[in-house]
Amino acid sequence: MNDLFIKEEEKIMIPSFYQSISDELATLEKKLVEYLLTPNKPTNQVLYHIFSSGGKRIRPAIFLLSSQLIDYEGEHKYPIASVCEYIHTASLLHDDVIDNSTLRRNKPTVNSVWGDETAVLSGDLIYSAACRLMTKTKSIELIDDFAECIRFMSESELYQLELLWKKDTNIEQYNRVLLGKTATLFQASAKTPCYLKKIETGIANLLSDYGKNLGFAFQIFDDCLDYEGQQKLVGKPVLTDLLEGKVTIPLIYALNANHSLKNELLILVNKIIETAEATSDDKNRLLNLVKETGGLEKAYEVAEFYAHSARNSLNEIKNKINFSDKQTQAFNALYEITYFVMNRKN
């Protein structure tokens, strides 16, 4: 089994802006499974399936780069980088069960292969491993931040269930879901190295702001991709969100646009909501209407606003720290990530 992990790890493509932490990311790929291995071979096969899917590893990368930025090199670097990915991965396993998803990153979901029970319990296993790794830091602040993440993510999922199939969902409600589901974990990933290094509060707050704004930009852009209509690139069927009852920012702006096509859009959305189905023609027309009414473009603009805010936080940090060459590399990578999240295909 370990040989399989190594072979899969060798296939992972590391984005160019991760080069300053390329060795750390390669080590992390092995650690992600090593920290979870059980005496039960079938369970280990499920874990292998989960983590062999790859993914951007953007949350642990943010943690590792933030650690490099503040010059933290301690024993908890890999365990807490793993925690950042574990919390995200466990939430996806549970999400896939809730949403009855069958495909993620162009691979079958755990629930579609092994069933809902295995998916839920695998998520629980990963959460519990994350908690154990957190406690070993003996940092109450760090544990509290990640515990708050898990609580807030669950709370936001429950709130999102209340909003399902509600076409009158507004931006304030959408942002509440987004903050809990995505932004808080980005925030914790960027900030928690400061607890391990015991660095000044001002820097910690700026890294916190960076992560939060980056999380908003990341998720808004992700929701925009659902309306781009490119399943092969996105890795899941188009309009997945709406067909699961989720009204996200491009559609919110489109439905509230002052445009001649607004009524046609509303009729089509009502039809999809009433039947929870959409023909190929319905999908194509909906995608075009969201674009033609300006909803998609406006959503992209909001995502760029948050990416710009994240860059501003980094610039403030630069004014406070006299960077070494290694810290400069980390700064540049964190800066470049704010552009990456706005130009990715999935």
MIGUSE-135681 format. One record per residue (C-alpha): residue number from 0; residue in one letter; chain; x, z, y. Coordinates in steps of 0.5 Angstrom, whole numbers. Layout:
// MIGUSE-135681
+------+------+-------+-------+-------+-------+
: miti : zaza : mitor :     x :     z :     y :
+------+------+-------+-------+-------+-------+
:  NUM :    A :     A :     X :     Z :     Y :
...
+------+------+-------+-------+-------+-------+
This chain:
// MIGUSE-135681
+------+------+-------+-------+-------+-------+
: miti : zaza : mitor :     x :     z :     y :
+------+------+-------+-------+-------+-------+
:    0 :    M :     A :     0 :     0 :     0 :
:    1 :    N :     A :     6 :     2 :     5 :
:    2 :    D :     A :     9 :    -5 :     4 :
:    3 :    L :     A :     2 :    -8 :     6 :
:    4 :    F :     A :     2 :    -4 :    12 :
:    5 :    I :     A :     9 :    -7 :    14 :
:    6 :    K :     A :     7 :   -14 :    13 :
:    7 :    E :     A :     1 :   -14 :    17 :
:    8 :    E :     A :     5 :   -10 :    22 :
:    9 :    E :     A :    10 :   -16 :    23 :
:   10 :    K :     A :     4 :   -21 :    24 :
:   11 :    I :     A :     2 :   -17 :    31 :
:   12 :    M :     A :     4 :   -21 :    37 :
:   13 :    I :     A :     6 :   -17 :    43 :
:   14 :    P :     A :     4 :   -19 :    50 :
:   15 :    S :     A :    10 :   -21 :    54 :
:   16 :    F :     A :     9 :   -15 :    59 :
:   17 :    Y :     A :     9 :   -10 :    53 :
:   18 :    Q :     A :    17 :   -12 :    52 :
:   19 :    S :     A :    19 :    -5 :    55 :
:   20 :    I :     A :    15 :    -1 :    50 :
:   21 :    S :     A :    16 :    -7 :    44 :
:   22 :    D :     A :    20 :    -2 :    39 :
:   23 :    E :     A :    15 :     4 :    41 :
:   24 :    L :     A :     9 :    -1 :    39 :
:   25 :    A :     A :    12 :    -3 :    33 :
:   26 :    T :     A :    13 :     4 :    31 :
:   27 :    L :     A :     6 :     6 :    33 :
:   28 :    E :     A :     3 :     1 :    28 :
:   29 :    K :     A :     6 :     4 :    22 :
:   30 :    K :     A :     4 :    11 :    25 :
:   31 :    L :     A :    -3 :     9 :    26 :
:   32 :    V :     A :    -4 :     9 :    18 :
:   33 :    E :     A :     1 :    14 :    16 :
:   34 :    Y :     A :    -2 :    20 :    20 :
:   35 :    L :     A :    -9 :    18 :    17 :
:   36 :    L :     A :    -7 :    17 :     9 :
:   37 :    T :     A :   -11 :    21 :     4 :
:   38 :    P :     A :   -10 :    22 :    -3 :
:   39 :    N :     A :   -16 :    17 :    -4 :
:   40 :    K :     A :   -14 :    10 :    -5 :
:   41 :    P :     A :   -21 :     7 :    -4 :
:   42 :    T :     A :   -21 :    11 :     3 :
:   43 :    N :     A :   -14 :     8 :     5 :
:   44 :    Q :     A :   -16 :     1 :     3 :
:   45 :    V :     A :   -21 :     2 :     8 :
:   46 :    L :     A :   -16 :     5 :    13 :
:   47 :    Y :     A :   -12 :    -1 :    12 :
:   48 :    H :     A :   -18 :    -6 :    14 :
:   49 :    I :     A :   -19 :    -2 :    20 :
:   50 :    F :     A :   -12 :    -2 :    23 :
:   51 :    S :     A :   -10 :    -9 :    20 :
:   52 :    S :     A :   -15 :   -12 :    25 :
:   53 :    G :     A :   -10 :   -11 :    30 :
:   54 :    G :     A :   -13 :   -11 :    37 :
:   55 :    K :     A :   -10 :   -11 :    44 :
:   56 :    R :     A :    -8 :    -3 :    43 :
:   57 :    I :     A :    -8 :    -3 :    51 :
:   58 :    R :     A :   -10 :     5 :    51 :
:   59 :    P :     A :    -4 :     7 :    47 :
:   60 :    A :     A :     0 :     2 :    51 :
:   61 :    I :     A :    -2 :     5 :    57 :
:   62 :    F :     A :     0 :    12 :    55 :
:   63 :    L :     A :     7 :    10 :    53 :
:   64 :    L :     A :     8 :     6 :    59 :
:   65 :    S :     A :     5 :    12 :    63 :
:   66 :    S :     A :    10 :    16 :    59 :
:   67 :    Q :     A :    16 :    12 :    61 :
:   68 :    L :     A :    14 :    11 :    68 :
:   69 :    I :     A :    14 :    19 :    69 :
:   70 :    D :     A :    20 :    19 :    64 :
:   71 :    Y :     A :    17 :    23 :    58 :
:   72 :    E :     A :    20 :    22 :    52 :
:   73 :    G :     A :    18 :    28 :    47 :
:   74 :    E :     A :    16 :    29 :    40 :
:   75 :    H :     A :     8 :    28 :    42 :
:   76 :    K :     A :     9 :    21 :    44 :
:   77 :    Y :     A :     7 :    18 :    38 :
:   78 :    P :     A :     2 :    23 :    36 :
:   79 :    I :     A :    -2 :    22 :    43 :
:   80 :    A :     A :    -1 :    15 :    43 :
:   81 :    S :     A :    -5 :    15 :    36 :
:   82 :    V :     A :   -10 :    19 :    39 :
:   83 :    C :     A :   -12 :    14 :    45 :
:   84 :    E :     A :   -13 :     9 :    39 :
:   85 :    Y :     A :   -16 :    13 :    34 :
:   86 :    I :     A :   -22 :    15 :    39 :
:   87 :    H :     A :   -23 :     8 :    41 :
:   88 :    T :     A :   -23 :     6 :    34 :
:   89 :    A :     A :   -27 :    11 :    31 :
:   90 :    S :     A :   -32 :    10 :    37 :
:   91 :    L :     A :   -32 :     2 :    35 :
:   92 :    L :     A :   -34 :     4 :    27 :
:   93 :    H :     A :   -40 :     8 :    30 :
:   94 :    D :     A :   -42 :     3 :    35 :
:   95 :    D :     A :   -42 :    -2 :    29 :
:   96 :    V :     A :   -47 :     2 :    25 :
:   97 :    I :     A :   -51 :     3 :    31 :
:   98 :    D :     A :   -51 :    -4 :    33 :
:   99 :    N :     A :   -51 :    -7 :    26 :
:  100 :    S :     A :   -45 :   -11 :    27 :
:  101 :    T :     A :   -42 :   -16 :    22 :
:  102 :    L :     A :   -36 :   -18 :    26 :
:  103 :    R :     A :   -31 :   -15 :    30 :
:  104 :    R :     A :   -24 :   -19 :    32 :
:  105 :    N :     A :   -27 :   -25 :    28 :
:  106 :    K :     A :   -26 :   -20 :    22 :
:  107 :    P :     A :   -32 :   -17 :    18 :
:  108 :    T :     A :   -34 :   -10 :    20 :
:  109 :    V :     A :   -33 :    -4 :    16 :
:  110 :    N :     A :   -40 :    -3 :    15 :
:  111 :    S :     A :   -42 :   -10 :    13 :
:  112 :    V :     A :   -37 :    -9 :     7 :
:  113 :    W :     A :   -37 :    -2 :     5 :
:  114 :    G :     A :   -44 :     0 :     8 :
:  115 :    D :     A :   -46 :     5 :    14 :
:  116 :    E :     A :   -44 :    11 :    10 :
:  117 :    T :     A :   -37 :     9 :     9 :
:  118 :    A :     A :   -36 :     7 :    17 :
:  119 :    V :     A :   -39 :    13 :    19 :
:  120 :    L :     A :   -35 :    18 :    15 :
:  121 :    S :     A :   -29 :    13 :    17 :
:  122 :    G :     A :   -30 :    14 :    24 :
:  123 :    D :     A :   -31 :    22 :    23 :
:  124 :    L :     A :   -24 :    22 :    19 :
:  125 :    I :     A :   -21 :    19 :    25 :
:  126 :    Y :     A :   -24 :    23 :    30 :
:  127 :    S :     A :   -21 :    29 :    26 :
:  128 :    A :     A :   -14 :    27 :    25 :
:  129 :    A :     A :   -14 :    26 :    33 :
:  130 :    C :     A :   -16 :    33 :    34 :
:  131 :    R :     A :   -11 :    36 :    29 :
:  132 :    L :     A :    -6 :    31 :    33 :
:  133 :    M :     A :    -8 :    34 :    40 :
:  134 :    T :     A :    -8 :    41 :    38 :
:  135 :    K :     A :    -1 :    41 :    36 :
:  136 :    T :     A :     1 :    39 :    43 :
:  137 :    K :     A :    -2 :    46 :    45 :
:  138 :    S :     A :    -4 :    43 :    52 :
:  139 :    I :     A :   -11 :    46 :    53 :
:  140 :    E :     A :   -11 :    41 :    59 :
:  141 :    L :     A :   -10 :    35 :    54 :
:  142 :    I :     A :   -14 :    37 :    49 :
:  143 :    D :     A :   -20 :    39 :    54 :
:  144 :    D :     A :   -19 :    32 :    57 :
:  145 :    F :     A :   -19 :    28 :    50 :
:  146 :    A :     A :   -25 :    33 :    48 :
:  147 :    E :     A :   -29 :    31 :    54 :
:  148 :    C :     A :   -28 :    24 :    53 :
:  149 :    I :     A :   -31 :    24 :    46 :
:  150 :    R :     A :   -37 :    28 :    49 :
:  151 :    F :     A :   -38 :    23 :    54 :
:  152 :    M :     A :   -37 :    17 :    50 :
:  153 :    S :     A :   -42 :    20 :    45 :
:  154 :    E :     A :   -47 :    22 :    51 :
:  155 :    S :     A :   -46 :    15 :    54 :
:  156 :    E :     A :   -48 :    12 :    48 :
:  157 :    L :     A :   -54 :    16 :    47 :
:  158 :    Y :     A :   -56 :    14 :    55 :
:  159 :    Q :     A :   -55 :     7 :    53 :
:  160 :    L :     A :   -60 :     8 :    47 :
:  161 :    E :     A :   -65 :    10 :    53 :
:  162 :    L :     A :   -64 :     4 :    57 :
:  163 :    L :     A :   -64 :    -1 :    51 :
:  164 :    W :     A :   -69 :    -7 :    52 :
:  165 :    K :     A :   -70 :    -5 :    59 :
:  166 :    K :     A :   -69 :   -11 :    64 :
:  167 :    D :     A :   -70 :    -7 :    70 :
:  168 :    T :     A :   -63 :    -3 :    68 :
:  169 :    N :     A :   -60 :    -2 :    75 :
:  170 :    I :     A :   -52 :    -2 :    77 :
:  171 :    E :     A :   -52 :     5 :    78 :
:  172 :    Q :     A :   -55 :     6 :    70 :
:  173 :    Y :     A :   -50 :     1 :    68 :
:  174 :    N :     A :   -44 :     4 :    71 :
:  175 :    R :     A :   -46 :    11 :    68 :
:  176 :    V :     A :   -46 :     8 :    61 :
:  177 :    L :     A :   -39 :     4 :    63 :
:  178 :    L :     A :   -36 :    11 :    65 :
:  179 :    G :     A :   -37 :    14 :    59 :
:  180 :    K :     A :   -36 :     9 :    54 :
:  181 :    T :     A :   -30 :     6 :    57 :
:  182 :    A :     A :   -27 :     8 :    63 :
:  183 :    T :     A :   -26 :    16 :    61 :
:  184 :    L :     A :   -21 :    14 :    55 :
:  185 :    F :     A :   -17 :     9 :    60 :
:  186 :    Q :     A :   -17 :    15 :    65 :
:  187 :    A :     A :   -14 :    20 :    59 :
:  188 :    S :     A :    -9 :    15 :    56 :
:  189 :    A :     A :    -6 :    14 :    63 :
:  190 :    K :     A :    -6 :    21 :    65 :
:  191 :    T :     A :    -5 :    26 :    59 :
:  192 :    P :     A :     3 :    24 :    59 :
:  193 :    C :     A :     3 :    28 :    65 :
:  194 :    Y :     A :     1 :    35 :    62 :
:  195 :    L :     A :     6 :    34 :    57 :
:  196 :    K :     A :    12 :    33 :    62 :
:  197 :    K :     A :     8 :    38 :    67 :
:  198 :    I :     A :     9 :    33 :    73 :
:  199 :    E :     A :     6 :    34 :    80 :
:  200 :    T :     A :    -2 :    34 :    80 :
:  201 :    G :     A :    -1 :    28 :    86 :
:  202 :    I :     A :     2 :    24 :    81 :
:  203 :    A :     A :    -3 :    26 :    75 :
:  204 :    N :     A :    -9 :    24 :    80 :
:  205 :    L :     A :    -6 :    17 :    81 :
:  206 :    L :     A :    -5 :    16 :    74 :
:  207 :    S :     A :   -12 :    18 :    73 :
:  208 :    D :     A :   -15 :    14 :    78 :
:  209 :    Y :     A :   -11 :     8 :    76 :
:  210 :    G :     A :   -14 :     9 :    68 :
:  211 :    K :     A :   -21 :    10 :    71 :
:  212 :    N :     A :   -21 :     3 :    75 :
:  213 :    L :     A :   -17 :    -1 :    70 :
:  214 :    G :     A :   -23 :     2 :    65 :
:  215 :    F :     A :   -28 :    -1 :    69 :
:  216 :    A :     A :   -25 :    -7 :    70 :
:  217 :    F :     A :   -23 :    -8 :    63 :
:  218 :    Q :     A :   -31 :    -7 :    61 :
:  219 :    I :     A :   -34 :   -11 :    66 :
:  220 :    F :     A :   -30 :   -17 :    64 :
:  221 :    D :     A :   -31 :   -16 :    57 :
:  222 :    D :     A :   -39 :   -16 :    59 :
:  223 :    C :     A :   -38 :   -22 :    63 :
:  224 :    L :     A :   -34 :   -26 :    57 :
:  225 :    D :     A :   -41 :   -25 :    53 :
:  226 :    Y :     A :   -44 :   -30 :    58 :
:  227 :    E :     A :   -38 :   -35 :    57 :
:  228 :    G :     A :   -41 :   -38 :    51 :
:  229 :    Q :     A :   -34 :   -38 :    47 :
:  230 :    Q :     A :   -35 :   -35 :    40 :
:  231 :    K :     A :   -29 :   -37 :    37 :
:  232 :    L :     A :   -25 :   -34 :    43 :
:  233 :    V :     A :   -29 :   -28 :    44 :
:  234 :    G :     A :   -29 :   -26 :    36 :
:  235 :    K :     A :   -36 :   -24 :    36 :
:  236 :    P :     A :   -43 :   -28 :    37 :
:  237 :    V :     A :   -45 :   -30 :    44 :
:  238 :    L :     A :   -50 :   -26 :    48 :
:  239 :    T :     A :   -49 :   -20 :    43 :
:  240 :    D :     A :   -51 :   -15 :    48 :
:  241 :    L :     A :   -57 :   -18 :    50 :
:  242 :    L :     A :   -59 :   -19 :    43 :
:  243 :    E :     A :   -58 :   -12 :    42 :
:  244 :    G :     A :   -62 :   -10 :    48 :
:  245 :    K :     A :   -56 :    -8 :    52 :
:  246 :    V :     A :   -57 :   -11 :    60 :
:  247 :    T :     A :   -50 :   -11 :    63 :
:  248 :    I :     A :   -48 :   -13 :    69 :
:  249 :    P :     A :   -48 :   -21 :    69 :
:  250 :    L :     A :   -55 :   -21 :    68 :
:  251 :    I :     A :   -57 :   -15 :    72 :
:  252 :    Y :     A :   -54 :   -19 :    78 :
:  253 :    A :     A :   -57 :   -25 :    76 :
:  254 :    L :     A :   -64 :   -22 :    75 :
:  255 :    N :     A :   -63 :   -19 :    82 :
:  256 :    A :     A :   -61 :   -25 :    85 :
:  257 :    N :     A :   -65 :   -29 :    91 :
:  258 :    H :     A :   -65 :   -36 :    88 :
:  259 :    S :     A :   -70 :   -41 :    86 :
:  260 :    L :     A :   -68 :   -40 :    78 :
:  261 :    K :     A :   -70 :   -33 :    78 :
:  262 :    N :     A :   -77 :   -33 :    76 :
:  263 :    E :     A :   -75 :   -38 :    70 :
:  264 :    L :     A :   -69 :   -33 :    68 :
:  265 :    L :     A :   -74 :   -27 :    68 :
:  266 :    I :     A :   -79 :   -31 :    64 :
:  267 :    L :     A :   -73 :   -33 :    59 :
:  268 :    V :     A :   -71 :   -26 :    59 :
:  269 :    N :     A :   -78 :   -23 :    57 :
:  270 :    K :     A :   -79 :   -28 :    51 :
:  271 :    I :     A :   -72 :   -25 :    48 :
:  272 :    I :     A :   -74 :   -18 :    49 :
:  273 :    E :     A :   -80 :   -19 :    46 :
:  274 :    T :     A :   -78 :   -22 :    40 :
:  275 :    A :     A :   -71 :   -20 :    40 :
:  276 :    E :     A :   -69 :   -27 :    38 :
:  277 :    A :     A :   -66 :   -33 :    42 :
:  278 :    T :     A :   -66 :   -40 :    39 :
:  279 :    S :     A :   -59 :   -44 :    41 :
:  280 :    D :     A :   -63 :   -47 :    46 :
:  281 :    D :     A :   -65 :   -41 :    49 :
:  282 :    K :     A :   -58 :   -38 :    49 :
:  283 :    N :     A :   -55 :   -44 :    52 :
:  284 :    R :     A :   -61 :   -44 :    58 :
:  285 :    L :     A :   -60 :   -37 :    59 :
:  286 :    L :     A :   -52 :   -37 :    59 :
:  287 :    N :     A :   -53 :   -43 :    65 :
:  288 :    L :     A :   -58 :   -39 :    69 :
:  289 :    V :     A :   -54 :   -33 :    69 :
:  290 :    K :     A :   -48 :   -37 :    72 :
:  291 :    E :     A :   -53 :   -42 :    76 :
:  292 :    T :     A :   -56 :   -36 :    80 :
:  293 :    G :     A :   -49 :   -33 :    81 :
:  294 :    G :     A :   -50 :   -27 :    77 :
:  295 :    L :     A :   -43 :   -28 :    73 :
:  296 :    E :     A :   -39 :   -30 :    79 :
:  297 :    K :     A :   -41 :   -23 :    82 :
:  298 :    A :     A :   -40 :   -19 :    76 :
:  299 :    Y :     A :   -33 :   -22 :    76 :
:  300 :    E :     A :   -32 :   -20 :    83 :
:  301 :    V :     A :   -33 :   -13 :    82 :
:  302 :    A :     A :   -29 :   -13 :    76 :
:  303 :    E :     A :   -23 :   -16 :    81 :
:  304 :    F :     A :   -25 :   -10 :    86 :
:  305 :    Y :     A :   -23 :    -5 :    80 :
:  306 :    A :     A :   -17 :    -8 :    78 :
:  307 :    H :     A :   -15 :    -8 :    85 :
:  308 :    S :     A :   -16 :    -1 :    86 :
:  309 :    A :     A :   -12 :     0 :    80 :
:  310 :    R :     A :    -6 :    -3 :    83 :
:  311 :    N :     A :    -7 :     1 :    89 :
:  312 :    S :     A :    -6 :     7 :    85 :
:  313 :    L :     A :     0 :     5 :    82 :
:  314 :    N :     A :     3 :     3 :    89 :
:  315 :    E :     A :     2 :    10 :    92 :
:  316 :    I :     A :     6 :    13 :    86 :
:  317 :    K :     A :    11 :     8 :    87 :
:  318 :    N :     A :    12 :    11 :    94 :
:  319 :    K :     A :    12 :    18 :    91 :
:  320 :    I :     A :    18 :    17 :    86 :
:  321 :    N :     A :    25 :    14 :    86 :
:  322 :    F :     A :    24 :     9 :    80 :
:  323 :    S :     A :    30 :     8 :    75 :
:  324 :    D :     A :    31 :     1 :    72 :
:  325 :    K :     A :    27 :     4 :    66 :
:  326 :    Q :     A :    21 :     7 :    70 :
:  327 :    T :     A :    21 :     0 :    74 :
:  328 :    Q :     A :    20 :    -4 :    68 :
:  329 :    A :     A :    14 :     1 :    66 :
:  330 :    F :     A :    11 :     0 :    73 :
:  331 :    N :     A :    11 :    -7 :    73 :
:  332 :    A :     A :     8 :    -7 :    66 :
:  333 :    L :     A :     2 :    -3 :    68 :
:  334 :    Y :     A :     1 :    -7 :    74 :
:  335 :    E :     A :     1 :   -13 :    70 :
:  336 :    I :     A :    -4 :   -10 :    66 :
:  337 :    T :     A :    -9 :   -10 :    71 :
:  338 :    Y :     A :    -8 :   -18 :    71 :
:  339 :    F :     A :    -8 :   -19 :    64 :
:  340 :    V :     A :   -15 :   -15 :    63 :
:  341 :    M :     A :   -18 :   -20 :    68 :
:  342 :    N :     A :   -15 :   -27 :    65 :
:  343 :    R :     A :   -16 :   -25 :    57 :
:  344 :    K :     A :   -20 :   -29 :    52 :
:  345 :    N :     A :   -23 :   -23 :    48 :
+------+------+-------+-------+-------+-------+
